Amino acid sequence: MQTLPDLLDKKVTLLSIGLNPSLPSVQAGFYFANPRNRFWKAINNSGLHQQALTPSLKSCFLMLEHDHIGFTDLVKRPTAGGKDLKANDYRLGSTRLQQLIKDIQPDLLWFHGKMTCQKYLQYSSQKHLQTRWGFQTWRLLNSSVYISPNPSPANAAFSLDTISDSYRDLFLHQGLL
């Protein structure tokens, strides 16, 4: 199966966790590559960098090296949309993600969308935890948890401004702004 590899190093302090790779992202070879995805616009609106980042693998590596933001997905199987994922995808993904978090021990887990976090929790020992937007009152495997709206084009319920504000809140808290 062709998918996006995790983009990590030993300095990752903030782990960005998407639901699963989109087909355009796998084809392009970098995270959030779908031209309709609002991730890169929200990153630029958040003020994380003085110069705008272009959607590219180079920008992903810049965020990894400069901001210590790593990239992964809950489920590594690419699909046209989240509706195509099955229970076993989430079960396997949750187990894989738990091990990844134990291995790299980031300070903060950044889930893109409540569903991403809820599906992770559903197949973990912490399934009783309740999610809300922003910082959670609980931790996962010694890491703080932040949930922002998913920037996917399928999630039109949230405006670009709302997503950008969420990112800005996260980056301010992390001392990146």
Stockholm file with secondary structure:
# STOCKHOLM 1.0

chainA/1-177         MQTLPDLLDKKVTLLSIGLNPSLPSVQAGFYFANPRNRFWKAINNSGLHQQALTPSLKSCFLMLEHDHIGFTDLVKRPTAGGKDLKANDYRLGSTRLQQLIKDIQPDLLWFHGKMTCQKYLQYSSQKHLQTRWGFQTWRLLNSSVYISPNPSPANAAFSLDTISDSYRDLFLHQGLL
#=GR chainA/1-177 SS CCCCCCBCCTTCCEEEEESSCBHHHHHHTSTTCSTTCCHHHHHHHHTSSSSCCCSSHHHHHHHHHHHCEEEEESCCSCBSSGGGCCHHHHHHHHHHHHHHHHHHCCSEEEEESHHHHHHHHHTSTTTTCCCCSEECSSCBTTBEEEEECCCCTTCTTSCHHHHHHHHHHHHHHTTCC
#=GC SS_cons         CCCCCCBCCTTCCEEEEESSCBHHHHHHTSTTCSTTCCHHHHHHHHTSSSSCCCSSHHHHHHHHHHHCEEEEESCCSCBSSGGGCCHHHHHHHHHHHHHHHHHHCCSEEEEESHHHHHHHHHTSTTTTCCCCSEECSSCBTTBEEEEECCCCTTCTTSCHHHHHHHHHHHHHHTTCC
//
